[in-house]
Amino acid sequence: MTIRDLIRDYVLADATVASLIGTRIYPDQLPQKVTYPAAVILSVDIVRPNPLRGVASLASARVQFDVYASPGNGQSSRARADAAGTAIRNRLDGQAPTLSDTSVSPAVGVNAWVRFDLETENAEPELDGGLSRHTADYFVQYQTRTGAY
Amino acid sequence: MSGLSAGALDREITLQTATVSTDDTTGQEVQSWDDEETIWAQWLPGSARELWQARQIDATIEGGYVVYDMSSRPTPEVNRIIGHDGRTYDLKGVTEMGRGEGLLLAVAARAEAV
């Protein structure tokens, strides 16, 4: 798993996020026939400070969530995008979670500290009845595991 | 005599009209769609393409529906069409054919399976 995968799992475990977007957080791109709202998660960059010997045991990633929403349930696309984006922010900002790497057995806890960086909005009016976008970046500082993540 | 051939209008489509309200929180317009009229049309297939937008591959099909002229012509602002294939077509433009004989409704929709 990567730090992106760990953060994705942590966000999806939140009940409010799940109620708004289910499990529809995807790396790189949305599926071609996606149900909205849905989000793309990206590792914009990962910085690993160079130690004098060995591999870095701490790293810092910038992780980005792009939420897309169409109008639905009597709500505007903007309201739906904002709601899902805000739920993700509430889950992450200022938190110090122990992320769970379930790719190894037994699962390994990864200590992390997350803080909000910036938020932007945009629109794709020509697609699917008009989409609203809510983008937010987060810094994730975390403990690596013998060079993993 | 009409320039349109009734026999060519062999596709049934549904014209929908939007009722526009305002989202109290954001001020954004919200459209709710109701069936306005079912009409017969001729389908003129146009182009198909895939685009990368909104972080996804978007397949689009474009074409036109030829219909008899209507006393109240549809407009791109408040009308859309449920096409003969079940797709929801965005109305891109309305062009008069002849002198009030027919209308060409230029439309586009997502091309993924319905």
Interface residues (C-beta under 8 A of the other chain):
Chain A: D28 Q29 L30 P31 Q32 K33 V34 V40 D66 Y68 P71 G74 Q75 S76 S77 R78 A79 D82 E124 E126 L127 D128 G129 L131 S132 R133
Chain B: D23 T25 T26 Q28 E29 V30 Q31 S32 Q53 A54 R55 Q56 I57 D58 A59 R110 E112 A113
